[in-house]
Amino acid sequence: MKAIVQRVAQASVTVGGEQISSIGRGLCVLLGISLEDTQRELEHMVRKILNLRVFEDESGKHWSKSVMDKQYEVLCVSQFTLQCILKGNKPDYHMAMPTEQAECFYNNFLEQLRKAYKPELIKDGKFGAYMQVHIQNDGPVTIELESPAAAVDPKQLTKLEKQQQRKEKTRTKVPSESSRERNAPRSKDDPSASSGAEGDVSSEREP
């Protein structure tokens, strides 16, 4: 899951020429949901967004307060294009979660934000719609968030390590073709069985 979080003076969403949502000072969050995202990633992102310290405190000290500390608003907009992978110059979105599944996931994300904060301060756009998002970035301040990669199962890791060790042992035990040729015993009748440097044929002479 990826999120572009912008500190804003104000932001709004318009669909079909009609403004459907707006906020004053706070955060505008563009959210990209991955095919691999789970509840774990969702909960991580909710915590990060609400606790991100991008506002000043009462004395004017920067990077001291979160959106919850200041009781500001949050405007969320679903944006699958954040999961883009470029193939040359063409964007590919196969890593984005399919529409129906993503809509349910996104609604759950909004629900978790509202539970963790104040429901009336969480606003959103219109999922799947063609939107105009008007953002008055304050600063500008833009933070990119990404949920941590899924942890590798220790059992699976051990299995992979053992497979790698077996491969290394196999490479050690099976000599290369050139090694077999170098280590092969020489026959007395082999005219190339020299006892010295190349060109020394003293061992081939009759007594």
C-alpha positions as CSV (number, residue, x, y, z in Angstrom):
1,M,0.0,0.0,0.0
2,K,1.3,3.5,-0.9
3,A,0.1,6.9,0.2
4,I,1.0,10.4,-0.9
5,V,0.3,12.6,2.1
6,Q,0.2,16.4,1.6
7,R,-0.2,19.0,4.2
8,V,-2.8,21.4,2.9
9,A,-4.4,24.8,3.5
10,Q,-7.5,23.4,1.8
11,A,-8.5,20.7,-0.6
12,S,-11.6,19.5,-2.4
13,V,-12.9,16.9,-4.9
14,T,-15.2,17.7,-7.8
15,V,-17.0,15.1,-9.9
16,G,-18.9,16.1,-13.0
17,G,-18.6,19.8,-12.2
18,E,-20.0,19.4,-8.7
19,Q,-18.0,19.6,-5.6
20,I,-18.6,16.5,-3.5
21,S,-16.1,17.0,-0.7
22,S,-13.8,19.6,0.8
23,I,-11.6,20.3,3.9
24,G,-9.8,23.2,5.4
25,R,-6.4,22.9,6.9
26,G,-5.2,19.3,7.3
27,L,-4.1,16.4,5.2
28,C,-4.9,15.2,1.7
29,V,-4.2,11.5,1.2
30,L,-3.9,9.9,-2.2
31,L,-4.0,6.1,-1.5
32,G,-2.9,3.3,-3.8
33,I,-4.0,-0.2,-2.9
34,S,-1.8,-3.2,-3.9
35,L,-3.0,-6.6,-5.0
36,E,-1.0,-8.0,-2.0
37,D,-2.3,-5.7,0.7
38,T,-4.0,-7.2,3.8
39,Q,-5.5,-5.9,7.0
40,R,-2.0,-5.7,8.4
41,E,-1.0,-3.1,5.8
42,L,-4.2,-1.2,6.2
43,E,-3.8,-0.8,10.0
44,H,-0.1,0.2,9.5
45,M,-1.1,3.0,7.1
46,V,-3.9,4.3,9.3
47,R,-1.5,4.6,12.2
48,K,1.1,6.4,10.1
49,I,-1.2,8.9,8.6
50,L,-2.9,9.9,11.8
51,N,0.4,10.2,13.7
52,L,2.5,11.8,11.1
53,R,4.0,15.0,12.6
54,V,3.9,17.6,9.9
55,F,2.4,20.5,11.8
56,E,3.9,23.1,14.1
57,D,3.1,23.3,17.9
58,E,1.8,26.3,19.7
59,S,5.2,27.9,20.0
60,G,5.8,27.5,16.2
61,K,8.1,24.6,16.4
62,H,7.9,22.6,13.1
63,W,7.3,18.9,12.8
64,S,5.9,18.6,16.2
65,K,2.1,17.8,15.9
66,S,0.0,15.3,14.1
67,V,-3.4,15.9,12.4
68,M,-5.1,14.4,15.5
69,D,-3.1,16.7,17.8
70,K,-4.3,19.7,15.9
71,Q,-7.9,18.4,15.3
72,Y,-7.6,19.1,11.6
73,E,-9.4,17.3,8.7
74,V,-8.3,14.5,6.4
75,L,-9.4,14.1,2.8
76,C,-8.8,10.7,1.3
77,V,-8.8,9.9,-2.4
78,S,-8.3,6.4,-3.9
79,Q,-5.6,6.5,-6.6
80,F,-4.7,3.1,-8.1
81,T,-2.1,4.8,-10.4
82,L,0.2,4.9,-7.4
83,Q,0.7,1.1,-8.0
84,C,2.1,1.9,-11.5
85,I,5.0,-0.1,-12.9
86,L,6.6,1.4,-16.0
87,K,7.2,-0.9,-19.0
88,G,9.4,1.4,-21.0
89,N,7.3,4.5,-21.1
90,K,3.9,2.8,-20.7
91,P,2.4,2.5,-17.2
92,D,1.2,-0.9,-16.1
93,Y,-1.2,-1.4,-13.3
94,H,-1.3,-5.2,-12.8
95,M,-0.1,-4.7,-9.2
96,A,-3.2,-2.6,-8.2
97,M,-6.0,-4.5,-6.5
98,P,-9.0,-5.3,-8.8
99,T,-11.8,-2.7,-8.6
100,E,-14.5,-4.6,-6.7
101,Q,-12.0,-5.9,-4.1
102,A,-10.3,-2.5,-3.8
103,E,-13.5,-0.7,-3.2
104,C,-14.3,-2.9,-0.2
105,F,-10.8,-2.6,1.1
106,Y,-10.8,1.2,0.6
107,N,-14.1,1.5,2.5
108,N,-12.6,-0.5,5.3
109,F,-9.6,1.8,5.3
110,L,-12.0,4.8,5.8
111,E,-13.9,3.1,8.5
112,Q,-10.7,2.4,10.4
113,L,-9.6,6.0,10.1
114,R,-12.9,7.2,11.5
115,K,-12.7,4.7,14.4
116,A,-9.2,5.9,15.2
117,Y,-10.0,9.6,14.9
118,K,-13.2,11.7,14.6
119,P,-15.6,10.4,11.9
120,E,-16.8,13.9,11.0
121,L,-13.2,15.0,10.2
122,I,-12.6,12.2,7.7
123,K,-13.7,13.1,4.2
124,D,-13.3,11.2,0.9
125,G,-13.8,11.5,-2.9
126,K,-15.9,9.1,-5.0
127,F,-14.3,5.7,-5.5
128,G,-13.9,4.8,-9.2
129,A,-15.1,8.2,-10.5
130,Y,-13.3,10.6,-12.7
131,M,-12.4,13.3,-10.2
132,Q,-10.8,16.7,-10.2
133,V,-8.8,17.0,-7.0
134,H,-7.9,20.5,-6.0
135,I,-5.0,20.6,-3.5
136,Q,-3.6,23.8,-2.0
137,N,-0.4,22.3,-0.7
138,D,0.9,24.2,2.4
139,G,4.7,24.5,2.4
140,P,4.8,22.6,0.2
141,V,5.0,19.5,2.4
142,T,4.5,16.1,0.7
143,I,5.3,12.8,2.4
144,E,5.4,9.4,0.6
145,L,4.4,6.5,2.8
146,E,4.6,2.8,2.0
147,S,3.5,-0.2,4.1
148,P,6.4,-2.5,5.1
149,A,7.1,-5.6,3.0
150,A,5.4,-8.7,4.2
151,A,7.5,-10.6,6.7
152,V,9.1,-13.8,5.4
153,D,8.0,-17.0,7.2
154,P,11.0,-18.3,9.2
155,K,10.2,-21.9,8.2
156,Q,10.1,-20.8,4.6
157,L,13.4,-18.9,5.1
158,T,15.0,-22.0,6.6
159,K,13.8,-24.1,3.7
160,L,15.3,-21.6,1.2
161,E,18.6,-21.5,3.0
162,K,18.8,-25.4,3.0
163,Q,18.1,-25.4,-0.7
164,Q,20.8,-22.9,-1.3
165,Q,23.3,-24.9,0.8
166,R,22.4,-28.1,-1.2
167,K,23.1,-26.2,-4.4
168,E,26.5,-25.0,-3.1
169,K,27.4,-28.5,-2.0
170,T,26.5,-29.9,-5.4
171,R,28.6,-27.3,-7.1
172,T,31.5,-28.3,-4.8
173,K,31.1,-32.1,-5.4
174,V,30.7,-31.9,-9.2
175,P,33.9,-30.7,-10.7
176,S,33.9,-28.9,-14.0
177,E,34.9,-30.7,-17.2
178,S,38.3,-28.9,-17.3
179,S,38.9,-30.0,-13.6
180,R,38.2,-33.7,-14.5
181,E,40.6,-33.5,-17.4
182,R,43.4,-31.9,-15.2
183,N,42.9,-34.5,-12.4
184,A,42.6,-37.6,-14.7
185,P,45.5,-40.1,-14.2
186,R,48.0,-40.1,-17.1
187,S,48.8,-43.4,-18.8
188,K,52.4,-44.4,-19.4
189,D,51.6,-44.8,-23.1
190,D,50.2,-41.3,-23.3
191,P,52.6,-39.3,-25.3
192,S,51.4,-36.1,-23.7
193,A,52.4,-37.3,-20.2
194,S,55.3,-34.9,-19.7
195,S,57.1,-34.6,-16.4
196,G,58.2,-31.0,-17.1
197,A,57.1,-27.9,-18.7
198,E,55.4,-27.8,-22.0
199,G,57.9,-28.9,-24.7
200,D,60.0,-31.0,-22.3
201,V,60.0,-34.6,-23.7
202,S,62.7,-36.0,-21.5
203,S,60.3,-38.5,-19.8
204,E,59.4,-39.9,-23.2
205,R,63.0,-40.9,-24.2
206,E,64.1,-44.5,-24.1
207,P,66.7,-45.4,-21.5
